[in-house]
Amino acid sequence: MGSFMEYKNVETLIIAMAELPDYELHLLSTIAPERKDELEQLISDGSQVVFHNGVSDEEYEELLRECTALVTLSREEGYGLPLVEAMSMGTPVVVTDMPIFREVAGEDALFASPDDPMQFACNVRQLDDIETWKNYSRRALKRASNYSWERSAEQLLDLAQYAIDHK
């Protein structure tokens, strides 16, 4: 999920798929035809990349339930809501090693450099082992239990009250 803007670094994910011929990369967001053409040129023979060009919330949840992992090698993010969404369903995540993703996922994700398609592919391959996958799935569920919309709203209200009290 997300966009196909350059900072999302979809290129490295697509390049890494050459090392993961028995996996499919599902790109869910809407995409302009020109951008899709650019990215399709990076797909090597044997790589499986599916452009959905947008999905419903229901389709997104179904894909998260069925996939091996949610993956992103984004170079910049303000938060990491898709990580929390995936982890709340027990879906492991393989993501960029950046401070915000470390904050969101803790040590319960597999981290890779956004410039290293081989490291990313190796991290995905770790999930081939069913016990490793189950371990990251359990850890994801536990980590995601720290997040809820209700808890976020309470924290925001507490912060607002603090600001009012300390004017």
N, C-alpha and C positions, 0 to 999 in steps of 0.2 A: 504494500500500500504506500501511498505517498504520491510523489510526482516523478517526472522524468527530467527534472532540472539537473544541471551538471553536478552540483554538490551531492546529489544522491548516489553518484558513483555506480550507476547500474552497469557501466562498461566493465568494471572489474568483476562483477558477479557473472556477467555473460562470458567473459574470457575464462573464468575459473571453471565454467561448465565443461570445458574441454577435458578437464581432469575428473569429471563426474558424469560420464556418459550414461550411467544407469539411473540418474536422477533427472527430474524435470524442474526447471526454474519457472515459477508462475509469477508473472508481473501483472499486478491487478489494476493499476490506475489507468485512467483514460490517457490516451497518447495521440499526439498529432501525427499525421501520416509521415511527415518529413522526419520527425524524430525516430519513429518506428523504423523507417528505411535506414537511417544511420546505425541504429542498434542492430538491426538484422544483419548488416554487413560484418559485424563482429562475431556472429555465431559460427563456430567451426563445425565441420562435418562430424556428425555423431552426437553433437550437443542438442539437448532438448530444451527449448525456451518457448513458453506459451505466453502470448500477449492477450490478456482478457479484455482490455480497453474498458475497464470499469466493472465493478461487481456490486451486488446488493449487500446489505448487512448480513443477510442470511447466507448468501454464497460465501462471503468472507469467513463467517464462523465455520461453515462446513469445510472450507479449505484448511482453516487452522486445525480443525479436528483430525483431518486426514493426512496432513503433511508431516514430514520428518522434523522440520524446523522452520521457524520464521528466520529469514536472513536479511541482513542489510549491511552494506559497507559504506554507508553515508559518511561524508567527511565533516558534516556539521549538522547539529540538531539542537533544538531548544529544549526538548524533553525526550520522550521515547514511549509515547502511548501505545504504539503497536507492540512493543515488547511486553508491556503489562497485559494487553489484550491476549496475546499468545500465551504468556506464562500462566494467566488465570485459567486457561484451558488445559494446562499441562503440556503445552507445546514447547520444547526446548528452543533456545534462540542462539544463533551464531551471528555475532555483530561486531562492528568496529570497536576497537579498543580506544575509547574516548571517555573523558570524565563523566559526561552525562549518562552514558550507557552503563558505566561502572556504578554510578549512583543508583540508577533504576534497577539494574539486575544484580548488583553485588557480585559475588563470586559464583552465581548460579547460572551463568551463561558461558558460552565459548566465545573468546575474543580473538580477533584477527586484525592485522594492519590493513587499512583501506587500499594499500598499494601492493599487497601480496596475495595474488590469486591462489598460489600454491598453499599458503598457510590456511587460507579460507577453506580450500578443498580438503585439506587434512583435517580441519576441525569438523567439517560435515561428515567425513569418513569415520570419525570417532563414534558417531551416532549409529554406524552400521551395527555395532555391537549392541544387542538388545538390552543387556544389563546397563551399559553406559547410557543408552537412551532412556531407560526407566529411571535411572538415577537423576539425570537432568530434568526429566519430566516431574518427578517428585519435588525436586529442589525448586523448579519453576512455580509449581502450585504453592509451595510454602512461601516463597518470596512474594508472589502476587497477592497473597492474603494480607500483606501490609498496605495494600492500596484499595481504596473504594471511593466512589463519588461522594458518599456521605462524609467520610473522613476528610477528604479534600475540602469540602464545603465548611466543615467545622474548623479546620486549620485556617482557612481564609477568613472566616468570621472572627476567630481569635486574633489574627493579625490585624484586622480592621479595628477591633476593639482596643488592641494595644496602641495602635496609631492614634486613636481618639483620646485615650487615657494619657498619652505622653506628648500632647501638643505643646 
